[in-house]
Amino acid sequence: MRIGPGITLIVVGAILAFAVRDHFSAVNLTALGIIIMLGGAAGIWLSYRLANQRRRADEKVIEPEVERQYRTTPPRERIADEPIDVTPLQHRPGYKRLRR
């Protein structure tokens, strides 16, 4: 069951529990509506749990040697002592544009 049928069961159960005012001697519609709503909520929860279980099974373990190759922060010995100027050339003071 996915989320659509679960929501449908919750809506149908709510209609039976709170909107229908008929009385039958054999069936209590309020109790039946609440049971159907609980079934819809359980279906939504179960579909969520199964979807996340499949997602966790697809995750791969990365070896530390491979992870070190793709590290985004440089090692301590490669960090610059002074800040690097990343200002574009045309915006730096003293820049003279060459004319062709």
C-alpha positions in Angstrom: 0.0 0.0 0.0 1.3 3.4 -0.9 0.2 6.8 0.5 -2.8 7.3 -1.8 -4.8 4.3 -0.6 -3.8 5.0 3.0 -5.2 8.6 2.8 -8.3 7.2 1.1 -8.9 4.8 4.0 -8.4 7.6 6.5 -11.0 9.8 4.6 -13.5 7.0 4.3 -13.1 6.1 7.9 -13.5 9.7 9.0 -16.7 9.9 7.0 -18.1 6.8 8.6 -17.0 7.8 12.1 -18.1 11.4 12.1 -20.5 12.2 9.3 -22.8 9.2 9.0 -25.6 9.2 11.7 -27.4 5.9 10.7 -27.8 3.2 13.4 -27.6 -0.4 12.7 -28.1 -3.0 15.3 -25.3 -5.2 14.1 -22.6 -2.6 13.2 -21.3 0.4 15.1 -20.3 2.8 12.3 -18.3 5.0 14.6 -16.1 2.1 15.7 -15.9 0.8 12.1 -14.8 4.3 10.9 -12.1 4.5 13.5 -10.8 1.0 12.7 -10.6 2.0 9.0 -8.8 5.2 9.8 -6.3 3.3 11.9 -5.8 0.8 9.1 -5.0 3.7 6.7 -2.6 5.2 9.1 -0.9 1.9 9.6 -0.7 1.4 5.8 1.0 4.8 5.4 3.5 4.1 8.2 4.2 0.6 6.8 4.8 2.0 3.2 7.2 4.7 4.7 9.1 2.0 6.6 9.5 -0.3 3.6 10.6 2.5 1.3 13.3 3.6 3.8 14.4 0.0 4.3 15.0 -0.3 0.5 16.9 3.0 0.4 19.2 1.9 3.3 20.0 -1.4 1.5 21.1 0.6 -1.6 23.7 2.6 0.2 27.3 1.6 -0.5 30.2 1.7 1.9 33.1 3.8 0.6 36.6 2.6 1.4 38.7 5.2 3.3 41.4 5.2 0.6 38.9 6.2 -2.0 37.2 8.8 0.3 40.6 10.4 0.9 41.0 11.0 -2.9 37.8 13.1 -3.0 38.3 15.1 0.3 37.2 18.7 -0.1 39.4 20.2 2.6 43.1 20.2 1.9 45.4 18.5 4.4 47.0 20.8 7.0 50.4 20.9 5.3 48.8 22.3 2.1 46.9 25.2 3.7 48.2 28.6 2.6 49.8 30.9 5.1 48.3 34.0 3.5 44.8 34.5 2.1 44.6 34.0 -1.6 43.3 37.0 -3.6 40.4 35.8 -5.7 39.3 39.3 -7.0 38.9 39.3 -10.8 41.8 41.0 -12.6 39.8 43.9 -14.0 38.7 44.8 -10.4 42.1 44.9 -8.8 43.8 48.2 -8.1 46.5 49.2 -10.6 45.1 47.0 -13.4 45.5 48.4 -16.9 43.6 46.9 -19.7 45.6 46.3 -22.9 44.2 47.8 -26.0 44.4 45.9 -29.3 
